[in-house]
Amino acid sequence: MTQSTYTVTGMTCGHCVSSVTEEVQEIRGVSEVAVDLPTGVVTITSAEALDDDAVRAAVEEAGYQLA
Amino acid sequence: MTQSTYTVTGMTCGHCVSSVTEEVQEIRGVSEVAVDLPTGVVTITSAEALDDDAVRAAVEEAGYQLA
């Protein structure tokens, strides 16, 4: 298991957190996603190291940006 | 047709706007709901005058408050 953290900008409420969480959870190998709304920090637990481009794509699909 | 305006507090993003819009649209007689996110002003078009309590209940169901 690997934990990675990313910072996402533009999330303002719980709906935003849900959108990002749902998209990131769809990345292959991801088992857990934790989002801290005030800081924008997203902590992702995955079976193997994540591809940053996959995370960026998921975050952008949700409508937000990596910092 | 009647137009009524209410001010809703706590909306921060498009998801919030969608939640409020969906709940208010369920009120009997409502034909159109327009939300201005920056100001929180919700303009409701309805067949007859609205019951303020019904609007308040819909907004609270969405997770927000009337100002």
N, CA and C atoms of all chains as a GROMACS GRO file, in nm:
protein
  402
    1MET      N    1   0.083  -0.120   0.000
    1MET     CA    2   0.000   0.000   0.000
    1MET      C    3   0.087   0.126   0.000
    2THR      N    4   0.044   0.223  -0.076
    2THR     CA    5   0.117   0.349  -0.086
    2THR      C    6   0.022   0.464  -0.053
    3GLN      N    7   0.073   0.562   0.016
    3GLN     CA    8  -0.007   0.683   0.038
    3GLN      C    9   0.057   0.799  -0.037
    4SER      N   10  -0.024   0.873  -0.110
    4SER     CA   11   0.026   0.990  -0.182
    4SER      C   12  -0.062   1.108  -0.144
    5THR      N   13  -0.003   1.227  -0.143
    5THR     CA   14  -0.084   1.346  -0.117
    5THR      C   15  -0.068   1.444  -0.232
    6TYR      N   16  -0.180   1.508  -0.264
    6TYR     CA   17  -0.184   1.610  -0.368
    6TYR      C   18  -0.262   1.727  -0.310
    7THR      N   19  -0.240   1.845  -0.364
    7THR     CA   20  -0.322   1.959  -0.322
    7THR      C   21  -0.408   2.003  -0.439
    8VAL      N   22  -0.536   2.011  -0.411
    8VAL     CA   23  -0.635   2.047  -0.513
    8VAL      C   24  -0.690   2.186  -0.482
    9THR      N   25  -0.696   2.270  -0.583
    9THR     CA   26  -0.750   2.405  -0.562
    9THR      C   27  -0.893   2.415  -0.613
   10GLY      N   28  -0.969   2.503  -0.552
   10GLY     CA   29  -1.102   2.536  -0.602
   10GLY      C   30  -1.217   2.466  -0.532
   11MET      N   31  -1.187   2.373  -0.441
   11MET     CA   32  -1.297   2.307  -0.369
   11MET      C   33  -1.350   2.402  -0.261
   12THR      N   34  -1.482   2.419  -0.260
   12THR     CA   35  -1.539   2.514  -0.165
   12THR      C   36  -1.640   2.452  -0.069
   13CYS      N   37  -1.684   2.332  -0.096
   13CYS     CA   38  -1.789   2.276  -0.009
   13CYS      C   39  -1.786   2.123  -0.017
   14GLY      N   40  -1.874   2.063   0.059
   14GLY     CA   41  -1.878   1.917   0.064
   14GLY      C   42  -1.911   1.852  -0.069
   15HIS      N   43  -1.988   1.924  -0.153
   15HIS     CA   44  -2.017   1.870  -0.286
   15HIS      C   45  -1.890   1.860  -0.368
   16CYS      N   46  -1.805   1.960  -0.355
   16CYS     CA   47  -1.677   1.959  -0.427
   16CYS      C   48  -1.593   1.840  -0.380
   17VAL      N   49  -1.590   1.821  -0.251
   17VAL     CA   50  -1.515   1.708  -0.194
   17VAL      C   51  -1.568   1.576  -0.251
   18SER      N   52  -1.698   1.562  -0.258
   18SER     CA   53  -1.759   1.440  -0.312
   18SER      C   54  -1.720   1.418  -0.457
   19SER      N   55  -1.722   1.524  -0.535
   19SER     CA   56  -1.689   1.512  -0.678
   19SER      C   57  -1.546   1.465  -0.697
   20VAL      N   58  -1.454   1.526  -0.624
   20VAL     CA   59  -1.313   1.488  -0.636
   20VAL      C   60  -1.293   1.345  -0.587
   21THR      N   61  -1.354   1.313  -0.474
   21THR     CA   62  -1.339   1.179  -0.417
   21THR      C   63  -1.387   1.073  -0.515
   22GLU      N   64  -1.504   1.097  -0.575
   22GLU     CA   65  -1.561   0.998  -0.667
   22GLU      C   66  -1.471   0.976  -0.789
   23GLU      N   67  -1.418   1.083  -0.844
   23GLU     CA   68  -1.333   1.068  -0.963
   23GLU      C   69  -1.202   0.998  -0.928
   24VAL      N   70  -1.142   1.037  -0.817
   24VAL     CA   71  -1.012   0.977  -0.780
   24VAL      C   72  -1.030   0.828  -0.745
   25GLN      N   73  -1.142   0.795  -0.686
   25GLN     CA   74  -1.167   0.655  -0.650
   25GLN      C   75  -1.174   0.564  -0.773
   26GLU      N   76  -1.201   0.625  -0.888
   26GLU     CA   77  -1.211   0.544  -1.010
   26GLU      C   78  -1.076   0.505  -1.068
   27ILE      N   79  -0.968   0.567  -1.016
   27ILE     CA   80  -0.835   0.532  -1.067
   27ILE      C   81  -0.802   0.389  -1.022
   28ARG      N   82  -0.751   0.310  -1.114
   28ARG     CA   83  -0.719   0.170  -1.085
   28ARG      C   84  -0.622   0.159  -0.966
   29GLY      N   85  -0.656   0.076  -0.870
   29GLY     CA   86  -0.566   0.050  -0.758
   29GLY      C   87  -0.591   0.136  -0.636
   30VAL      N   88  -0.677   0.240  -0.652
   30VAL     CA   89  -0.703   0.329  -0.538
   30VAL      C   90  -0.802   0.263  -0.443
   31SER      N   91  -0.764   0.260  -0.315
   31SER     CA   92  -0.853   0.197  -0.216
   31SER      C   93  -0.916   0.298  -0.121
   32GLU      N   94  -0.852   0.415  -0.106
   32GLU     CA   95  -0.909   0.512  -0.013
   32GLU      C   96  -0.871   0.653  -0.055
   33VAL      N   97  -0.966   0.744  -0.040
   33VAL     CA   98  -0.941   0.884  -0.072
   33VAL      C   99  -0.991   0.968   0.045
   34ALA      N  100  -0.904   1.052   0.098
   34ALA     CA  101  -0.943   1.141   0.208
   34ALA      C  102  -0.913   1.284   0.165
   35VAL      N  103  -1.013   1.370   0.177
   35VAL     CA  104  -0.997   1.509   0.136
   35VAL      C  105  -1.014   1.600   0.257
   36ASP      N  106  -0.918   1.691   0.274
   36ASP     CA  107  -0.930   1.794   0.377
   36ASP      C  108  -0.971   1.923   0.307
   37LEU      N  109  -1.097   1.962   0.325
   37LEU     CA  110  -1.150   2.077   0.249
   37LEU      C  111  -1.074   2.208   0.276
   38PRO      N  112  -1.047   2.243   0.403
   38PRO     CA  113  -0.983   2.374   0.427
   38PRO      C  114  -0.848   2.388   0.357
   39THR      N  115  -0.770   2.281   0.353
   39THR     CA  116  -0.636   2.290   0.294
   39THR      C  117  -0.634   2.242   0.149
   40GLY      N  118  -0.733   2.166   0.106
   40GLY     CA  119  -0.733   2.110  -0.028
   40GLY      C  120  -0.645   1.987  -0.041
   41VAL      N  121  -0.591   1.938   0.070
   41VAL     CA  122  -0.502   1.822   0.062
   41VAL      C  123  -0.584   1.694   0.044
   42VAL      N  124  -0.548   1.618  -0.059
   42VAL     CA  125  -0.613   1.491  -0.090
   42VAL      C  126  -0.512   1.380  -0.064
   43THR      N  127  -0.546   1.291   0.026
   43THR     CA  128  -0.457   1.179   0.059
   43THR      C  129  -0.516   1.053  -0.003
   44ILE      N  130  -0.436   0.988  -0.086
   44ILE     CA  131  -0.484   0.874  -0.163
   44ILE      C  132  -0.406   0.750  -0.123
   45THR      N  133  -0.478   0.646  -0.088
   45THR     CA  134  -0.416   0.517  -0.058
   45THR      C  135  -0.437   0.426  -0.178
   46SER      N  136  -0.327   0.367  -0.225
   46SER     CA  137  -0.338   0.284  -0.345
   46SER      C  138  -0.247   0.163  -0.335
   47ALA      N  139  -0.277   0.064  -0.415
   47ALA     CA  140  -0.202  -0.061  -0.414
   47ALA      C  141  -0.057  -0.037  -0.459
   48GLU      N  142  -0.042   0.048  -0.559
   48GLU     CA  143   0.092   0.079  -0.610
   48GLU      C  144   0.105   0.231  -0.623
   49ALA      N  145   0.225   0.276  -0.651
   49ALA     CA  146   0.247   0.420  -0.669
   49ALA      C  147   0.156   0.472  -0.780
   50LEU      N  148   0.102   0.591  -0.759
   50LEU     CA  149   0.007   0.648  -0.855
   50LEU      C  150   0.078   0.720  -0.968
   51ASP      N  151   0.013   0.721  -1.082
   51ASP     CA  152   0.057   0.801  -1.196
   51ASP      C  153   0.001   0.942  -1.177
   52ASP      N  154   0.090   1.039  -1.162
   52ASP     CA  155   0.045   1.176  -1.138
   52ASP      C  156  -0.052   1.225  -1.247
   53ASP      N  157  -0.028   1.181  -1.369
   53ASP     CA  158  -0.115   1.226  -1.478
   53ASP      C  159  -0.257   1.171  -1.462
   54ALA      N  160  -0.268   1.050  -1.407
   54ALA     CA  161  -0.400   0.992  -1.384
   54ALA      C  162  -0.474   1.070  -1.275
   55VAL      N  163  -0.399   1.110  -1.174
   55VAL     CA  164  -0.460   1.188  -1.065
   55VAL      C  165  -0.502   1.325  -1.118
   56ARG      N  166  -0.413   1.387  -1.196
   56ARG     CA  167  -0.446   1.518  -1.252
   56ARG      C  168  -0.572   1.509  -1.340
   57ALA      N  169  -0.579   1.405  -1.420
   57ALA     CA  170  -0.694   1.388  -1.509
   57ALA      C  171  -0.823   1.370  -1.429
   58ALA      N  172  -0.815   1.293  -1.321
   58ALA     CA  173  -0.933   1.269  -1.238
   58ALA      C  174  -0.980   1.398  -1.172
   59VAL      N  175  -0.885   1.474  -1.120
   59VAL     CA  176  -0.918   1.600  -1.053
   59VAL      C  177  -0.979   1.698  -1.154
   60GLU      N  178  -0.923   1.702  -1.272
   60GLU     CA  179  -0.976   1.793  -1.374
   60GLU      C  180  -1.112   1.746  -1.424
   61GLU      N  181  -1.133   1.616  -1.430
   61GLU     CA  182  -1.263   1.563  -1.468
   61GLU      C  183  -1.370   1.608  -1.367
   62ALA      N  184  -1.330   1.618  -1.243
   62ALA     CA  185  -1.423   1.663  -1.138
   62ALA      C  186  -1.447   1.814  -1.146
   63GLY      N  187  -1.361   1.883  -1.220
   63GLY     CA  188  -1.380   2.027  -1.236
   63GLY      C  189  -1.285   2.113  -1.154
   64TYR      N  190  -1.176   2.052  -1.106
   64TYR     CA  191  -1.082   2.125  -1.021
   64TYR      C  192  -0.941   2.110  -1.078
   65GLN      N  193  -0.843   2.170  -1.008
   65GLN     CA  194  -0.705   2.169  -1.056
   65GLN      C  195  -0.612   2.123  -0.945
   66LEU      N  196  -0.504   2.056  -0.984
   66LEU     CA  197  -0.396   2.032  -0.889
   66LEU      C  198  -0.321   2.164  -0.870
   67ALA      N  199  -0.275   2.186  -0.747
   67ALA     CA  200  -0.200   2.310  -0.719
   67ALA      C  201  -0.063   2.301  -0.785
   68MET      N  202  -4.876   3.389  -1.356
   68MET     CA  203  -4.740   3.359  -1.312
   68MET      C  204  -4.692   3.462  -1.210
   69THR      N  205  -4.619   3.417  -1.112
   69THR     CA  206  -4.567   3.505  -1.008
   69THR      C  207  -4.418   3.485  -0.997
   70GLN      N  208  -4.344   3.593  -0.974
   70GLN     CA  209  -4.202   3.580  -0.946
   70GLN      C  210  -4.176   3.621  -0.803
   71SER      N  211  -4.100   3.540  -0.732
   71SER     CA  212  -4.064   3.572  -0.594
   71SER      C  213  -3.913   3.560  -0.583
   72THR      N  214  -3.854   3.641  -0.496
   72THR     CA  215  -3.710   3.630  -0.472
   72THR      C  216  -3.684   3.605  -0.324
   73TYR      N  217  -3.586   3.521  -0.301
   73TYR     CA  218  -3.541   3.489  -0.167
   73TYR      C  219  -3.389   3.497  -0.167
   74THR      N  220  -3.330   3.519  -0.052
   74THR     CA  221  -3.184   3.514  -0.044
   74THR      C  222  -3.144   3.394   0.040
   75VAL      N  223  -3.057   3.313  -0.017
   75VAL     CA  224  -3.011   3.190   0.047
   75VAL      C  225  -2.864   3.207   0.085
   76THR      N  226  -2.831   3.171   0.207
   76THR     CA  227  -2.692   3.182   0.253
   76THR      C  228  -2.624   3.046   0.250
   77GLY      N  229  -2.493   3.048   0.230
   77GLY     CA  230  -2.412   2.926   0.243
   77GLY      C  231  -2.378   2.858   0.112
   78MET      N  232  -2.434   2.907   0.001
   78MET     CA  233  -2.399   2.844  -0.127
   78MET      C  234  -2.260   2.893  -0.170
   79THR      N  235  -2.173   2.800  -0.207
   79THR     CA  236  -2.036   2.837  -0.241
   79THR      C  237  -1.994   2.796  -0.382
   80CYS      N  238  -2.071   2.709  -0.446
   80CYS     CA  239  -2.026   2.662  -0.577
   80CYS      C  240  -2.146   2.614  -0.659
   81GLY      N  241  -2.118   2.573  -0.781
   81GLY     CA  242  -2.225   2.529  -0.869
   81GLY      C  243  -2.303   2.409  -0.818
   82HIS      N  244  -2.234   2.323  -0.739
   82HIS     CA  245  -2.305   2.209  -0.681
   82HIS      C  246  -2.411   2.256  -0.583
   83CYS      N  247  -2.376   2.360  -0.507
   83CYS     CA  248  -2.472   2.416  -0.411
   83CYS      C  249  -2.592   2.472  -0.486
   84VAL      N  250  -2.566   2.542  -0.594
   84VAL     CA  251  -2.673   2.598  -0.676
   84VAL      C  252  -2.764   2.486  -0.727
   85SER      N  253  -2.704   2.378  -0.774
   85SER     CA  254  -2.783   2.265  -0.824
   85SER      C  255  -2.871   2.205  -0.715
   86SER      N  256  -2.815   2.190  -0.596
   86SER     CA  257  -2.892   2.131  -0.486
   86SER      C  258  -3.014   2.215  -0.452
   87VAL      N  259  -2.992   2.346  -0.442
   87VAL     CA  260  -3.104   2.435  -0.408
   87VAL      C  261  -3.206   2.436  -0.521
   88THR      N  262  -3.158   2.444  -0.644
   88THR     CA  263  -3.248   2.448  -0.759
   88THR      C  264  -3.336   2.323  -0.763
   89GLU      N  265  -3.274   2.207  -0.744
   89GLU     CA  266  -3.350   2.082  -0.750
   89GLU      C  267  -3.459   2.076  -0.644
   90GLU      N  268  -3.423   2.117  -0.521
   90GLU     CA  269  -3.523   2.109  -0.414
   90GLU      C  270  -3.637   2.208  -0.437
   91VAL      N  271  -3.603   2.329  -0.479
   91VAL     CA  272  -3.707   2.431  -0.498
   91VAL      C  273  -3.798   2.394  -0.616
   92GLN      N  274  -3.741   2.331  -0.717
   92GLN     CA  275  -3.822   2.291  -0.833
   92GLN      C  276  -3.929   2.189  -0.796
   93GLU      N  277  -3.908   2.121  -0.684
   93GLU     CA  278  -4.006   2.020  -0.642
   93GLU      C  279  -4.130   2.080  -0.576
   94ILE      N  280  -4.123   2.209  -0.543
   94ILE     CA  281  -4.241   2.272  -0.483
   94ILE      C  282  -4.352   2.280  -0.587
   95ARG      N  283  -4.472   2.244  -0.547
   95ARG     CA  284  -4.586   2.243  -0.640
   95ARG      C  285  -4.607   2.382  -0.703
   96GLY      N  286  -4.620   2.385  -0.832
   96GLY     CA  287  -4.650   2.509  -0.902
   96GLY      C  288  -4.528   2.585  -0.952
   97VAL      N  289  -4.408   2.543  -0.908
   97VAL     CA  290  -4.287   2.613  -0.950
   97VAL      C  291  -4.251   2.573  -1.092
   98SER      N  292  -4.228   2.673  -1.179
   98SER     CA  293  -4.194   2.642  -1.317
   98SER      C  294  -4.050   2.676  -1.350
   99GLU      N  295  -3.990   2.769  -1.273
   99GLU     CA  296  -3.853   2.807  -1.304
   99GLU      C  297  -3.782   2.856  -1.180
  100VAL      N  298  -3.655   2.819  -1.169
  100VAL     CA  299  -3.574   2.861  -1.055
  100VAL      C  300  -3.442   2.915  -1.110
  101ALA      N  301  -3.408   3.037  -1.073
  101ALA     CA  302  -3.281   3.096  -1.116
  101ALA      C  303  -3.202   3.137  -0.992
  102VAL      N  304  -3.077   3.093  -0.984
  102VAL     CA  305  -2.995   3.123  -0.867
  102VAL      C  306  -2.876   3.206  -0.910
  103ASP      N  307  -2.853   3.316  -0.840
  103ASP     CA  308  -2.732   3.395  -0.862
  103ASP      C  309  -2.636   3.363  -0.747
  104LEU      N  310  -2.532   3.290  -0.779
  104LEU     CA  311  -2.442   3.240  -0.674
  104LEU      C  312  -2.375   3.351  -0.593
  105PRO      N  313  -2.318   3.454  -0.657
  105PRO     CA  314  -2.246   3.555  -0.579
  105PRO      C  315  -2.333   3.624  -0.474
  106THR      N  316  -2.459   3.649  -0.509
  106THR     CA  317  -2.547   3.722  -0.416
  106THR      C  318  -2.635   3.628  -0.334
  107GLY      N  319  -2.652   3.505  -0.379
  107GLY     CA  320  -2.741   3.411  -0.311
  107GLY      C  321  -2.887   3.434  -0.343
  108VAL      N  322  -2.916   3.523  -0.436
  108VAL     CA  323  -3.056   3.553  -0.469
  108VAL      C  324  -3.115   3.442  -0.557
  109VAL      N  325  -3.228   3.388  -0.511
  109VAL     CA  326  -3.298   3.283  -0.583
  109VAL      C  327  -3.430   3.342  -0.634
  110THR      N  328  -3.449   3.340  -0.763
  110THR     CA  329  -3.572   3.394  -0.824
  110THR      C  330  -3.656   3.276  -0.870
  111ILE      N  331  -3.777   3.271  -0.818
  111ILE     CA  332  -3.865   3.157  -0.842
  111ILE      C  333  -3.989   3.202  -0.919
  112THR      N  334  -4.015   3.136  -1.029
  112THR     CA  335  -4.136   3.163  -1.106
  112THR      C  336  -4.236   3.051  -1.075
  113SER      N  337  -4.357   3.091  -1.039
  113SER     CA  338  -4.456   2.989  -1.000
  113SER      C  339  -4.595   3.029  -1.048
  114ALA      N  340  -4.680   2.930  -1.056
  114ALA     CA  341  -4.816   2.953  -1.105
  114ALA      C  342  -4.894   3.044  -1.010
  115GLU      N  343  -4.871   3.024  -0.880
  115GLU     CA  344  -4.939   3.108  -0.780
  115GLU      C  345  -4.836   3.154  -0.678
  116ALA      N  346  -4.877   3.245  -0.591
  116ALA     CA  347  -4.787   3.294  -0.487
  116ALA      C  348  -4.735   3.176  -0.404
  117LEU      N  349  -4.610   3.182  -0.369
  117LEU     CA  350  -4.548   3.071  -0.297
  117LEU      C  351  -4.571   3.082  -0.147
  118ASP      N  352  -4.574   2.969  -0.083
  118ASP     CA  353  -4.576   2.962   0.063
  118ASP      C  354  -4.432   2.972   0.111
  119ASP      N  355  -4.402   3.079   0.186
  119ASP     CA  356  -4.264   3.098   0.234
  119ASP      C  357  -4.213   2.976   0.310
  120ASP      N  358  -4.300   2.913   0.384
  120ASP     CA  359  -4.255   2.796   0.462
  120ASP      C  360  -4.212   2.681   0.371
  121ALA      N  361  -4.279   2.668   0.258
  121ALA     CA  362  -4.242   2.561   0.163
  121ALA      C  363  -4.105   2.591   0.104
  122VAL      N  364  -4.080   2.718   0.074
  122VAL     CA  365  -3.951   2.756   0.018
  122VAL      C  366  -3.842   2.734   0.124
  123ARG      N  367  -3.870   2.777   0.246
  123ARG     CA  368  -3.773   2.760   0.354
  123ARG      C  369  -3.740   2.611   0.372
  124ALA      N  370  -3.843   2.527   0.370
  124ALA     CA  371  -3.823   2.384   0.390
  124ALA      C  372  -3.738   2.325   0.277
  125ALA      N  373  -3.762   2.370   0.154
  125ALA     CA  374  -3.687   2.318   0.039
  125ALA      C  375  -3.540   2.359   0.050
  126VAL      N  376  -3.519   2.484   0.086
  126VAL     CA  377  -3.380   2.534   0.098
  126VAL      C  378  -3.308   2.458   0.209
  127GLU      N  379  -3.376   2.436   0.319
  127GLU     CA  380  -3.313   2.365   0.431
  127GLU      C  381  -3.290   2.218   0.396
  128GLU      N  382  -3.380   2.160   0.320
  128GLU     CA  383  -3.361   2.022   0.274
  128GLU      C  384  -3.233   2.011   0.190
  129ALA      N  385  -3.204   2.115   0.114
  129ALA     CA  386  -3.082   2.116   0.032
  129ALA      C  387  -2.958   2.140   0.118
  130GLY      N  388  -2.978   2.184   0.243
  130GLY     CA  389  -2.865   2.204   0.332
  130GLY      C  390  -2.824   2.349   0.351
  131TYR      N  391  -2.915   2.441   0.315
  131TYR     CA  392  -2.882   2.584   0.324
  131TYR      C  393  -2.991   2.656   0.403
  132GLN      N  394  -2.974   2.787   0.418
  132GLN     CA  395  -3.068   2.866   0.498
  132GLN      C  396  -3.115   2.987   0.420
  133LEU      N  397  -3.241   3.026   0.447
  133LEU     CA  398  -3.285   3.157   0.398
  133LEU      C  399  -3.221   3.265   0.484
  134ALA      N  400  -3.184   3.376   0.421
  134ALA     CA  401  -3.121   3.485   0.496
  134ALA      C  402  -3.227   3.552   0.584
   0.00000   0.00000   0.00000
